[in-house]
Amino acid sequence: MRVTVENGRAVKVVGDPDHPPTQGVLCTKVSRYADRVHHPRRLTTPMRRVGQKGEGRFESISWDEALRLAAERLSEIARRAPEAILPYSYAGTMGFVQGDSIAQRFFHKLGASQLDRTICAAAGAAGLKYTYGASLGMLTEFFDESEVILIWGANPIASNLHFWTRAQEAKRRGARLIAIDPYRSLTAEKCHQHIALKPGTDGALALAMMHVLITEDMLDHAYIADHTLGFEQLKARALDYSPSRAAEICGIDKQTIIDLAHLYGSTKKAAIRMNYGMQRVRGGGNAVRAIACLPSLTGAWRVRSGGVLMSSSGWAPVDSHALARPDLMPGWPSNQPRIVNMNAIGDALCNPGDAGFGPKIEAIVVYNSNPVAVAPDSERVAAGFAREDLFTIVLEHFQTDTADYADLLLPATTQLEHVDIHKSYGHTHVMVNLPAIPPVGEARPNTEIFRGIARAMGLQEPALYESDETVASSAYRWDDPMLDGVTWETLKRDGWAKLNVPDAPFANGGFRTPSGKCEFYSERLAQAGLEPVPDYVPPYESADGSPELAARYPLAMISPPARNFLNSTFVNVESLRATEGEPHLDIHPADAAARGIHDGDRVRIFNDRGSMQARARVTYKARVGLVVGLSIWWKKLAPDGRNANQVTSQALTDLGGSATFYDCLVEIERV
């Protein structure tokens, strides 16, 4: 980003035209980032709660007072039961410095519980790890040379604009674009074909494609022999998934599967762009594994415009140990604190403590996240945060749904006000983030807030007090060939650097698995007692898997991101929220008619976990049996004070312990 500053204020934020992946283009949300930084309701002073939990009533206090209160309470708990302290954070900033460097070191030093940060993409990451060895994929810049692009579980017009630009260029050159998505998204509308399968059935579709590729011998036998492991086991699995069987599972036509496999198998320059929507179901990890096997069967990896991309974050040589310093944990590495999965935060906060769980959580420190809005099973989450005996510190830019439950609310800086260093998961550049303006009001970087608490607690560990520049300079293994001579100083000077990734990264194998091959069969999964070959794992909640539940709640619901929101970020920027209007629910005309629902009606969406209200949009964008609620609204900014996570589940994915947001059955009624 390039930021224009006048009198200490950011007045304009634009893309950097010299940056090859983004080429000067920002998405709708980030192009208004200055509005967010200088928002009239930006938090600018530390505050202490004076009302009931959840009321959101606070009074301003000094930083000295805030740090003293935090230190007193955390010190007392840490002396008795350090695991009763829990951090909760995710990707409010994705930088390594303001994300989990000093913060992680602080909690490691205390011996606090650890957080399993898996809410977004862990199932897909696990699927790639067990197949390729890490989150690796083809380079975004070569999609414009592809002749077939499968956009699988993705809506890049809303979430990956820079890829979509290249896909559009490929389309102009004659490429065929196919969207595979239960919902006819903005992207699906602009593709040549939309395959609207049932949610959570992507793995069955991929296996049926393999069935056709194998039975009709549309394989690159040399690539399979040289660069893959476990073909015979994968073949046996795929032969169990005929197009007829998969068509029934997926709710699509058998010929559609056959034609898709023929097109994919007969095109060397065939590329797949997966995204995280299709892995937010019970079988998400296995589905990613199955799809990731496809280019190794056909040899699409031999060309730079073939292969698959879900995440490229694994190319960056991050020095996680230097950043987080797990060696600061008492008893490390043999005796580590318990791990709490962030998707089950509702149950964790409501757990009174027992032999299996350990001590009750008495303090939670939230930064870079808004769990009361974004975590699943929201009624349970709110009940946990409402505990009067829970000491809650929230580092934030605004008074979010979660901030309303804070005992201490501490103002944090934004990207424009602090030092950071980043990798990407959509391209293969690393980037530096230098402050363009001074902190707004009394806001402080996350790092400085944690240093202040540590200092007030009397902690002596030098690693807690390293400067942001020192931390940033330790973020990467600078001698790694991927960085090819890049240093912290040159990165700081230039702003960004391209990693040394080959144009066709797996043309000659070289996967990062133990075998060095694309592992159709994973010995690591077998040793963990898990299925070593990709399989279709049905959703927890579906007519096939749970018929009794489906009888009461017959509609599947997914809640993908609204175009103008980034999870719960940007929801409070009035211009962006005005574009979204209000919470909507897209429903197929047949499902609407069966319930007496008309376009524009206010409807109630409900299941055993909770309910929310939205405005019905009767549309063919939703397939029969599916409803779609674009998300995620701050609950306090929704008309009924609720959002889609009232009905989502704390159940976890097959691999990676990720969230199953799109594995959800509901019923709908008119209000």
MOTAJO-V537219 format. One line per field, one symbol per residue. ss: DSSP state (@ for helix, = for strand, . for the rest). A space follows every 50 residues. Layout:
BEGIN
ss->???
END
This chain:
BEGIN
ss->.=====..======...............@@@@@@@@.........===. .......===..@@@@@@@@@@@@@@@@@@@@@@=====........... .@@@@@@@@@..====.....@@@@@@@@@@@.......@@@@@@..=== ==...@@@@.@@@@@@@@@@@@...=====..=..@@@@...===..... .@@@@@@@@@@@@@@.....@@@@@@@==.@@@@@@@@@...@@@@@@@@ ...@@@@@@@@@@@@....=====.@@@@....@@@@@@@@@@@@@@@.@ @@....===...@@@..=.@@@@@.@@@..........===@@@@@@@@@ ...=...=....=====...@@@@...@@@@@@@@.....======.... ..@@@..=====..@@@..===......=====..........=.@@@@@ @@@@@@@....@@@@..@@@@@@..=...........@@@@@@@.===.. .................==.=.@@@@@.....=.............@@@@ @@..====..=....=..=....@@@@@@@...====.@@@@@@...... .======..=========...=...===..=...@@@......@@@.... .=......=.....======.
END
